[in-house]
Amino acid sequence: MDLTAQQLHRDIELLSRVFLESEAETPILPRFSPEQLREEIEFEIPERGVDHDEVMRRLMAIFDKTPRTATNRFFNQLFGGRDPSATVAEVLSALANNSMYTFKAAGPHILIERELIRHMGLKMGFDDAEGVFAPGGSLSNLTAVLVARDHALEGAGDRGLDGKTLALYTSEDSHYSIPKAAAIVGIGRDNVRSIPVDDLGRMRVDLLRESIERDLADGVIPAMVNATAGTTVPGAFDPLREIAGVTREHGVWLHVDGAYGGSIILSPTHRHLLDGSELADSVAWDAHKMMGVPLTCSVVLFRERGRAAASLSENAEYLFQQDDDDLNPGTRSLQCGRRNDAVKLWAAWQRNGDEGYGERIENLFALARRAREIVDREPRLVLSCESMSVNVCFEVVGKPSDVICQRLDESGKLKVGYGVVGGRRIIRIVFVNPDLTTDDVDQAFAAILEGAAALPEGDNAVEACAAGV
C-alpha cells in the first residue's frame, strides 16, 4: 500500500500549515488572474509520473492561491466557516472511499443517512420521510421536479410527455436551478410560470392561483409549485401555508426549495418562516450552507414514502444483490456511485446538537441585525430592501456596487458579492459563518466604505451598468 501512516501524518501537518496558519495570517487572498495562475502553477498532465513529494509541492502551490472561504473575511456566497468535526469526517470519508448506493458497500453509513433523513423530515413536519442526499441543492431540486412530473402525468418516465403540456410555477426571485430542472425533465423552460413577488420578495399567492386556473382552462397540466424558503439575494420566504392551500385545492405538487433557508427550521425564534412546511410534498435542504458542513451536503426529503423510488429505481441485479430497498438508497437516487455526504453532517450534528444549531442560527440573525444597524446609521449607505433572513442588501450612495466588490476582491481585503434588487446593482452581504463576531461585521463595512471612497461616482441602475456606464 503506497499510503503509509507516517506519510499521511506528514501530509496532514503540511496541509494544516497551508490552511490554518496561512489563513490566520491572510484571511483573504488578492485575486489571481488565469494568466498569473498559468505562469506560476504546473497544470499540464505529465507523460511520466512524479513522486509523491513533488505532487504535494504542486498541490501546495495550487492551494496557496485558492480563494479562502472559511475565514472571517468571506461574505460572498451562502456558505462559509468550517466545522471541525465535519471536516474530520470528510477526510475519513475520503480514506474509507465507500459508495452510498448499497448497505453492502457502505454499511453503517447507510444507517447514518437514514437517521439524518428521519430527523430532518421530522423537523420539517414529515412523520415518515423518505429522502436521499444529493451533490447540491440544484440536484435536490431536480430530483423533486422529476418526481413531481411523474405525479402529474402517470407514465411520463416511460412514455415521455405524450404530447401533453405541463407547467411549473415559481417566484420571479427563485433559484435558477428551477427552470434548468424543467428543461431537463421535459417540462420546458417556456412552461415555467414566473410569479411576481410582493414588497418583501415573497411569491404573490393571488397571482399564483390565477396562473394555475388559467392553465387549467387552457388544458395545461400544473405539475409543480416551487416555493422558495430563502431567496438568493433578498432572502425572502414564500408563504408556504397559503401556497399549500392553492396546491391542495388543485392537486398540484408542492416543493419547497429550502436549500438556503431550510436550516432556519432549527431556530426557535425564526422557524416560523417555514410555517406550513409539513404541507409540502418535498423539501430541498442544504446543510453546507447555514449548518457549516463542507461542500457539498444537500438532502431532498419526500413526505410520502415510495415516491422517489417509483421515479428513479431501475433493475440492476449486478448492484442491488441483497438487503431490501430501504437499505439501498441507490434505488431512489439520480446517481449510481455516490460519495458519502451523510457522515460529515452527522458528525457536525453530534457536536452541535439541535440546541447548538439553534443557537448558531440565532447568532447569524444577530450579526445581520448588526449590519442593518450600520446601514441605518451611516449616511453613505442606503438599504435596498427589507430582508427576512441573514442577507443585508444595500448601496454605497453614488458609488458602483459591482466595481466596489471587484476592487475589494482584487485587493484581497474582502470577498463580497453584488446582486440586483429593484432594477439596481446592490451589495449583498450574507452571514452564514458562525465564527464571525461583531468586530468582523464592523471591519467588513469599514473595508467597503474605504474601497468605495476611492472610486468615482457611478450609477447602479442595471440599464446603466449594462451600457458600460
N, C-alpha and C positions, 0 to 999 in steps of 0.2 A: 504494500500500500504506500503510495507516494506521500500522502499527508501524514505526518507524524505529530505527536503531541508537542514535542519541542518546537517544531516548525510553526505549528498553529499558535503556540504561546508567543513566539517571536513576532509573528504577523499581526496578532491582535494588539500587542504592545505598540507596534509601529502605527497601526490604524488609530489607536487611541491618541497618539501624539498628533496625528494629522487632524483628526476630528475634534477632539476635546481641547487640547492645548491651543491649537491654532484657532479654533472657533472663539475661544475665550479672548484671545488677543485681537482677532479681526473678525467681528461678528458678520460683517457683510463684505464681500469682495467687490472690487470695481468690475465693471463689465468687460469681458474679453471678447473681441470680435472673432468671427470664424477664421479670418485670415491670421490673427495672432495665434490662435489655438493650433492651426495647421503648421505654423512655423515652429512652435515650441513643443509639440507633442507628436510622437510617432504613432499615427493612426493606421498605417498600412499593415496588412496581414503578411507576415514573413513567409518565405518559402520554407525555410528551415527554422524550427522552433528554438526558443531561447530558454535559459534555465529559470527556475522559479524566482531567484533573487532579482533577475532582470525584469521579469514580469511584474514583481512588486514595485520596482523602481518606476516602471511605466504607469502602473496603477496610481502610485502616489502623485505622479506628475499630472494625471487626469483629475484626481480628487482635490488636488491643491488649487485647481481652477474651476471647481464645480460650485454653482450657486449654493449658498448656505441657507437652508430653510428652517433649521431648528433653533435659530438664535433669536434674541430679543430685538433684532432689527429687521425681521422679515414679517411684513404685513400684506404681502402681495396676493396670496391665494387663500382658499378656505381650509388650509391645513397649516400646521406648524407645531413646533415643540418636539419633544422626544420622551416617551415614557420608557424608563429604564427596563422594567420587567418585560414589556412588549418587545423592546429591541433585542434583549437576550433571547426571547422566544423565537424571534425572527431568525437569528443566527443559528439556533438549534434546529429550526425547521429546514434551513438550507443544508445543514450537515446530515440530517436524517433523510432528506430528499424523498419523502413519501408523496404519492399522488392520492388525491382525495376522491377517487371515483368509487372505491370499494372498501369495505371493512377489512377484507383480506390484505389489501395493500397499505392501509393506514391505521388499522387497529384502534387504539384509544382516542385518536384524533377525530374519528367519526362520532364518537360519543360526546366529545367536547363540542363539535359543531352542532349536534342535535340539542345539547343543553343550551347553547347560546341562542339557537333559533327558538327554542321553547321560552326562554327567559325574555328575549326581545319581543317575541309575539305577545306574551302576557303584558309587557309594558305598553304595547300598542292597543291592547284590549282584545287580542285574539286568544280564545280559550285553548285552542289546539292547533297552533300554527304549523304550517309546512313552509319550508324555505330552503334556500341554498346560497352559499357565498359566491360572489362574482368579482371579477377584476375591475371594480369601479362602478360608480352609480350609473354610467351610461349603459353598461351591460345588465345591471339590475333592472333599469327601466325597459331595456329591450326585451328582457325575459317577460316582464309584465305585459308589455304591448302584444307580444306573441300569444300569450295565454288569453288575453282579452279578445284578440281577434278570433281565436278558436271558440271562445264562449259566445261571441256574437254571431258567428257563422259556422254551424256544425259542419265538420268535414273539410274545413279550409286547409288544414295541414296536409290532407291527402289530395284534394282535388283543386286547390287554389281558390280564388275568389269566385270562380264560376260565373263571371260576368256581373257580379254584384258590386255595388259601390258602398264602401264603409267609410265612416268619418271618425275622427279623433278630435277631442275638444281640450284645449289647454289655454292658459292665460298668455297674453302677449309678452309677459315677462318670464315665461318658463324657460327651462334649460334647453339648449339646442339639441340635446340628445333625443328629445321627443319627436320632432319632425324627421330626424335621422332614422329613428326606430320605425316610424310609419313607412318610410321609404323601403327599409329592409324587409319588412313583413308583407309588403304588397298593398298596404292601405294607400300609400302615396302621399307625398308632401302636399299636393294640391288639395287633398281631402283632410288636412289638419286645419281645424277652425280656431283661429286666434281670437280669443275672447278678451275684450278690453278690460282694464283694471280700474279700480277706484283710486282715490287720492293717496291711499296707503299702499297701493300696488297689489291689492287683492282682486282676484277674479270677480267680475260682476255676475252674480248668480242670476239676476233677471235676464241678462243678455245670453247667458248660457242656456237657460230654459228656451228662450226664443230661437236660438240656433238649433237646438235639438228638435224642437217641434217643427221648424221649417224643413229640416232634413227628412223627418218622418213623412211630412206631407209630400215631399218630392221623391219618396221611395228609396231614400238613402238609409243605410243601417248604421245607427250610432254604436260604435264599437267600444269606446272608452272615453271617460273624462279623466284627465290628468290634473290633479290638484297639487299645487306646489307648497311644500312646507319649508319655507326659507328660500326666496328667490335670490339669484346670484348677486345682483347689485344692490337693490334696496333692502333685501332681507325680509320680504313680505310673506305672510302666511295666509293662504286661501282659506275661506270659512268652510271647513270640512263638513260640519253638521248640516249647514244649509245646502251645500252641494250634494250631500248624500240624499237629502230629501228629493232632489230632482232626479238623481240617478236611479234611486229605488222606484220612483214613480214610473219611470220608463224602462226599467230593466237593463240599465247600462252599467257596465263595469266601472268601478271607481278605483283608480290607482292614486296613491299619494307618493309623490316624489319628495321623500324626506331625506335625500342624500345629504343635504347640508343641515337642515334643521331637525331631523329626526331625533337626534341626541337630546334635544331640549325636553323630550318626554321624561327625562331623568331629573329635571329640575322641579322641586316642589313649588316654586314661585311662578315659573313660566310655562309649565306643562299645559296650561290652558290654551296655549297657542295651537296645540294639536287636538283640541276638543273635537270629538267625533271620529277619531282615528279608528275606533272599533267598528265603525260602519263601512270602512273601506274593504275592498276585495283583495288589495295587495298594497304593500308599502316597500319602498326602497329606503335603505338606511346605510350611510357611510360612516363606519367607525374611524376611518383615517382622517376625518375632519375634526369635529369638536372633541372626540374621545382620545385624540392624540396617538392613535395606533399607526405604525409605519405603513406607508403606501404599499399596496392597496388593500383595503379591507371593507368590502361592501356586502350587504345582505339584501335579498329580496324575500319578503315574507308574504305568505298567502293565508288568508283567513280560513279557507276550506281545503282540507287535505285532498290530494289526488289531482288537483288542477295542473300543477307543473308537470307531473309525470304523464298526464294524458296528452300534453302537447309535445313533450320532449323525449319521452322514453323510446328507445329503439332496441330491437333484438340484437344482442351481441354476446353470444354464448362464450366466445373466447375471453370475455372480460367478466361478465356477471355470472360466475360459476357457482357461487354459494352465498348463503345468507339471503334474507328477504330484502325487498327493495328499500325498506325503511333504513337499512344499514348500508345501502349502496347509493349514495347521493348522485352518482353519475347518471342515474335514471331520470333525474329531474334538473339537469344542468345543460346549458348550452355547450359546455366543454366536455372533452373526454379527459385527457390529462389535465390535472388542476392542482396548483400549488396549495400548500397548507396556509390559508389566511386565518383560520379559526384560532389556533393556539396562541397567537400573539394577542388577540383580543381577549381571550380567556385569561391570559397572564395579567394583562392590564386591569381587567375587571377583578381578578383576585386581589390585586394590590390596592385598588381604589374602592371596591365595593360600590353598591348603589349610592350609599351616602356620600362617599368621596367624589363620585362623578357628579352628584347633585351639587355639592359644594363648588366643584370646579366650574360648572356652568354658571352658577350664581356669581362667581368671581369674574367670569368673562363678561357678563352683563354689567357688573360694576365698573370694569375697565371701559366699556363702551360708554357708560354714563359719564365717566371722567372726560372722555374725548368729546362728548357732546357739550359738556360744560366749557371746555376750552374754546370750542367753536362759538358758543353763545357769547362768551365774554371778550373774544378777540375781534376787534373791528375789521381786521384784514381778512376775516374768514366769514363765509356765509353758508348756512346749512342748505343742502339741496333737497332733502326730503326727510320726513319722519321715518324712523326705522323701528320695526317690531323685533329686531334681532340684535346681533352684536356687530352689525355693519354701521359705519358712520360715513355718510356721503356729503361732501362739501366742496366749495371752491375757494381759492385764494382770489380775492376781488381783483379783477383786471389782469390776472396772470393765467397763462395757458396750462391747464391741468395736465395734459399729456406731456408737454415739454418738462414740466416740473418733475414728473415721475421718471422721465427718461434721464434727466440730468442727475437726479439722486441715484439712479441705478448705475450710471456711468462713473460717478464719483466714489461709489462704494459706501455711501453714508446711510442709505436706507433703501429697502426694496418695497415699494408700494405701487398699487395699480390704479388705473382710471377706468371709468365706465361712462355710460350715457344715462342721464335722468332728465326727463322733460325736454329732450332735444338739445341738451348741453353736456359737454365733457365735464366730468366731475372726478375728484379724487375719492376713491373708496378705501378706507382703512378698516380692517376687519380684525377682530380679536378672538383668536382660537387657541393661542398658546398659553397654557396655564401658568407658565413660569414668568409671564410678563408682570411688571409692577407698575404702579402709578408713575414712578420716575421714568420708566421706559416710554409710557404714553406721552409724558411731558417732553422728553427728548425727541421723540418722533415728530411731534408738532413743531418743535424748535427747528429741526432739520428741514421740514417742509417750508416753514416761513423764511428760513435763511436761504434756501435754494430758490424760492420764488422771488426774493428781493433782488437777486442778481439778473433777473430776466426782464426784458422789455414788456410793455403792455401787450395783451393778447385777448382775443375773443374766443370763448369756449363754445359758441354755438356750433352744432355739428356741421351745418352747411358751410360755415366759415372754415372749419378745420378741414373739411373735405376739399375745399377750394385751395388749400395751402396757405390760408391767411394766418 
